[in-house]
């Protein structure tokens, strides 16, 4: 038996199989071929020394925007995948019914990373930064259902952004229609919250077990904790009935105090996701390993952050053969270094927390092949770095700067 690749000597963390320890991982073609304590005598075309590294399943990012060239937020994923370990990108609602085929034909066909999608209830998707539900003519239930039926292989959910900037004076009506599409198609509904109206409690009444609340730690008026950090009873009830809490950090949607309030109440995020887009990539979000490190800084264990970035999102969306190093799964692997030191992390209001671990991706393997490092894509002309983003750079607190200054 000759394997294509053996990843040797690393610490495997594979929550789907309850593994955390020293294992060798063998890959053949695009699949995981073996995971054993010692494969040093096995034959392989290529050996990768993973001594001192964490060997994780390729990360599954539950909230991203990859529809570049057509939408305000969309970003090319492959360069970021190669440096961050994300091999499965869930594009949530960049495309609506009118422009969904373009996402499939013009973006996904040219992208190496694995991409699955949520269809926006608004047929124009996220072409512009906000306002997609101002005109309810764009929220057509029948057209949405028809597009889902045509692209069922890559549409895994329905998306609606519900806050004042997106619904205008239309209140809950776009959400009501998204609920109908989700029910008719049997797909999960992902709802984005921020600053209302509507109010959080009204929105939560539309969410059932398996539906996803994203930007769950927003500091906006729809925030899920009171000023003293205690959770709203409605969010605890929602979590109890099986509503999924997804981070979706983004450029405006992560408040340390809200996350800490929920952790203090014993509620962990189901999924740690980036809301990677044209603006958030410039920080303080930066990338998936940085988001995972932030949760470690506020007390979540390494095993729990890995589960929330791999096995859990795959399970939530019923994605087979990703987010795990099971034999037979796709050969998607993230090799990470856990740096130790003193690291400063920021939320979007520039509140900071200090952590002792910084995760950095050293190599991303997709379908059995190492992804080539390349510079990040240039920002779109309408993207200007914000003052808070420049501030982090000036402080020397970008992940690159912190990694260089450490160890
Ligand atoms: Zn988003």
Boltz pocket constraint, residues with backbone or C-beta under 6 A from the ligand:
constraints:
  - pocket:
      binder: B
      contacts: [[A, 63], [A, 64], [A, 65], [A, 92], [A, 248], [A, 250], [A, 275]]
      max_distance: 6.0
